[in-house]
Amino acid sequence: MANKIENLSRDMDKKKLDSFRKRLEERQQMLRKAVSRTEEDGRVADQDSAQDIADRAANSYTKEFLFSVSNNDRQLLNMVESALQRIREGSFGECVSCGNEINSKRLEAVPWTRYCIACQEKKE
């Protein structure tokens, strides 16, 4: 693992890596709060005792919407946490598929990305 960190530090300086770590940790906190808030909103929607069919339909739509948002936030949270794990392991910035370095502009835009552009295109 020490060699990987040394290799990574040659490719990406510590200051830049710390910047990515900080951005990812901030995003992680934001997503955890969003997931918690959405789950609470879903529980509140369940407690509403809608009387007529229109109210029940609106309540059902609200719960579906909240579930979708929460699911997306959870998936993104998993990707962010995975990126933080790759930082700890010394493999951040390396494509998990081919092992090549991920372009720094791609990492700036999407720091939780796991794939280089070529592998991402193949995946899609």
Secondary structure, DSSP 8 states (H G I E B T S, - for coil): -HHHHHHHHHHS-HHHHHHHHHHHHHHHHHHHHHHHHHHHHHHHHHH----SHHHHHHHHHHHHHHHHHHHHHHHHHHHHHHHHHHHHHT-TTB-TTT--B--HHHHHH-TT--S-HHHHHHH-
